[in-house]
Amino acid sequence: MKITYFGHASFSLELKRKHIIFDPFISANELAKQVDVSKLKADYILLSHAHGDHVADVDSIAQNTGATIISNAEIVGYYNQKGLKGHPMNHGGKWKFDFGILKYVTAIHSSSFQDGTYGGNPGGFVIWNDENCFYYAGDTALTMDMKLIPMTCPNLDFAILPIGDNYTMDYDDACIASDFIECEKIIGCHYDTFGHIKIDQDAAKNAFAKRGKELILLSIGESLDL
């Protein structure tokens, strides 16, 4: 499995010969100018919620690639009205796709489009197949519901958690989250994009190291094989 970081909370994953993009906020991110959105490959676009810093490039990527949008029913319905295809889900549900099984899990946040349209309840995704299992938390606070993940899903190989504070949990709460989900390898997201979410990266890594865990902070455009 190959993962590439596009900045903020946006990633691309290649698994089972499919390309999946999470929460594409790229062209509007000054820090990600080197990423050419028009050249991205996508079979699926997974959206945790409807805020502009997670959906900015959905229309262009979906139109360029014909990708299927996976999210809650409200978000998928919003894009259906634009002529874009999608697969609607909701909390606790799972579905078998050609890249593996996806379960839509709880996130504690808000969700609305920039035009004021209601974006449904935010969520996260746990994805597994015969090779890997991972959790993409989206924007969320620390929540006791995370303890349900190891009870209802296979063991996690890694998790992508927000660590920037102010709008989501900080890295100290993310450390606790890693305990709840029973995961040793964490990839950080939703940090350093703008002033309210600037962090001390060394302090964040040390907080995880003290628990015997690894926090990976990728550079924008950097890829990692997992």
C-alpha positions in Angstrom: 0.0 0.0 0.0 1.3 3.4 -1.0 0.2 6.6 0.8 0.9 10.1 -0.4 0.3 13.3 1.6 -1.2 16.3 -0.2 -1.2 18.6 2.9 -3.7 19.4 5.6 -6.0 16.3 5.8 -5.7 15.2 2.2 -4.1 11.9 1.2 -4.0 9.5 -1.7 -3.8 5.8 -1.1 -3.1 3.1 -3.7 -4.5 -0.3 -2.6 -5.7 -3.3 -4.6 -4.8 -1.3 -7.8 -7.3 1.4 -6.9 -6.6 5.0 -6.2 -8.4 6.6 -3.3 -8.2 10.3 -2.3 -9.3 11.5 1.1 -10.6 15.0 1.8 -9.0 16.9 -1.2 -8.1 20.4 -0.1 -5.1 21.0 -2.4 -5.5 23.9 -4.9 -6.6 26.3 -2.2 -3.8 25.3 0.1 -0.8 27.7 -0.3 1.5 25.0 1.1 0.5 22.5 -1.6 1.2 24.5 -4.7 3.5 21.9 -6.1 0.7 19.4 -6.3 -1.0 19.4 -9.8 -4.6 18.4 -9.0 -5.4 17.9 -12.7 -2.9 15.0 -12.8 -4.2 13.1 -9.8 -5.7 9.6 -10.3 -8.8 8.7 -8.4 -11.2 5.8 -8.5 -12.8 6.9 -5.2 -13.0 10.2 -3.2 -13.7 9.7 0.5 -15.1 12.7 2.3 -15.2 12.9 6.1 -17.4 16.0 6.2 -18.4 19.0 4.1 -16.1 21.9 5.3 -14.2 23.8 2.5 -10.8 22.7 3.8 -11.8 19.1 3.0 -13.9 19.3 -0.2 -12.3 22.1 -2.2 -11.2 20.0 -5.1 -13.9 17.3 -5.1 -15.7 18.7 -8.2 -12.6 19.0 -10.4 -11.2 15.6 -9.4 -14.5 13.8 -9.8 -15.1 15.4 -13.2 -11.6 14.6 -14.4 -11.5 11.0 -13.2 -15.1 9.8 -12.9 -14.4 8.8 -9.3 -17.1 7.6 -7.0 -17.6 9.8 -3.9 -18.1 7.9 -0.7 -19.5 9.8 2.3 -22.6 10.2 4.3 -26.0 10.4 2.6 -26.2 14.2 2.7 -22.8 14.8 1.1 -23.3 12.2 -1.6 -26.8 13.6 -2.3 -25.3 17.1 -2.6 -22.8 15.9 -5.3 -25.4 13.7 -7.0 -27.4 16.9 -7.7 -24.3 18.1 -9.6 -24.2 15.0 -11.7 -21.4 13.3 -9.8 -21.7 9.7 -8.8 -21.5 8.5 -5.2 -22.1 5.8 -2.6 -24.0 7.0 0.4 -23.3 5.6 3.9 -24.0 6.3 7.5 -22.6 5.6 11.0 -22.0 2.0 11.9 -22.6 0.8 8.3 -20.1 -1.0 6.2 -19.8 -2.0 2.5 -17.6 -4.3 0.4 -15.9 -2.3 -2.3 -13.4 -3.6 -4.8 -10.5 -2.2 -2.7 -11.8 -3.8 0.5 -14.4 -3.4 3.3 -15.2 0.1 4.4 -16.9 0.9 7.7 -18.2 4.4 8.4 -17.5 5.4 12.0 -18.2 8.2 14.4 -16.5 11.6 14.4 -17.2 14.5 16.7 -17.1 17.7 14.6 -19.5 19.9 12.6 -20.3 19.7 8.8 -21.7 22.2 6.3 -20.9 23.3 2.8 -19.6 26.8 2.2 -23.0 27.7 0.6 -24.7 26.8 3.9 -26.0 23.4 2.8 -26.2 20.9 5.6 -23.4 18.4 5.3 -24.8 15.6 7.6 -23.0 14.1 10.5 -19.2 13.9 10.1 -17.5 10.6 10.1 -14.3 8.6 9.8 -13.5 5.4 7.8 -12.0 2.1 8.7 -10.8 0.1 5.7 -9.6 -3.4 5.5 -8.8 -6.2 3.1 -6.5 -9.3 3.1 -3.4 -7.1 3.2 -4.0 -4.1 5.6 -6.4 -2.4 8.0 -6.3 1.3 8.7 -8.4 4.1 10.2 -8.8 7.6 8.7 -10.4 9.6 11.5 -11.3 12.8 9.7 -11.8 15.9 11.8 -12.7 14.8 15.3 -12.4 15.3 19.0 -11.3 12.5 21.2 -14.3 10.3 21.7 -15.0 7.1 23.7 -16.6 5.7 20.5 -13.0 5.1 19.3 -12.9 2.2 21.7 -15.5 0.4 19.5 -13.1 0.2 16.6 -10.9 -2.7 17.9 -14.1 -4.4 19.1 -15.7 -4.3 15.6 -12.8 -4.2 13.1 -9.6 -6.1 12.4 -6.4 -5.0 14.1 -5.2 -1.6 12.7 -1.8 -1.5 10.9 -1.9 2.3 11.1 -4.2 5.3 11.7 -4.5 8.8 10.3 -5.4 11.2 13.2 -5.8 15.0 13.4 -3.3 16.6 15.8 -3.5 20.3 15.3 -5.9 21.3 18.2 -8.4 24.3 18.1 -10.7 22.6 15.5 -9.9 19.0 16.4 -8.1 17.1 19.1 -4.5 17.9 19.8 -1.6 15.5 19.8 -2.0 14.7 23.5 -5.6 13.7 22.9 -4.5 11.9 19.8 -2.1 9.8 22.0 -5.1 8.8 24.0 -7.0 8.0 20.8 -4.2 5.7 19.7 -4.6 3.8 23.0 -8.4 3.6 22.4 -8.0 2.2 18.9 -5.0 0.0 19.9 -2.7 1.3 17.2 1.1 1.8 17.4 1.7 3.7 14.1 0.0 7.0 13.6 0.2 9.4 10.7 -0.7 13.0 11.7 -2.9 15.3 9.8 -4.8 18.7 10.1 -1.8 20.6 11.5 0.4 23.6 10.4 -1.8 24.6 7.5 -2.7 28.0 9.1 -2.1 29.8 12.3 -4.7 28.2 14.6 -3.3 24.7 14.0 0.4 25.3 14.2 2.2 22.7 16.3 5.6 21.9 17.7 6.4 18.8 15.6 9.2 17.6 17.9 7.0 17.8 20.9 4.2 15.9 19.1 6.6 13.1 18.1 8.0 12.9 21.6 4.5 12.6 23.1 3.9 9.5 21.1 7.4 8.1 21.6 6.8 8.3 25.4 4.0 5.8 24.9 6.2 3.6 22.7 4.4 4.6 19.6 5.4 6.2 16.3 4.0 9.5 15.0 4.8 10.0 11.3 4.6 13.6 9.9 4.9 13.5 6.1 6.0 16.4 4.0 3.6 17.6 1.3 4.1 15.4 -1.7 5.9 12.7 0.2 4.9 9.1 -0.2 5.3 6.1 2.1 5.0 2.4 1.5 3.1 0.6 4.2 
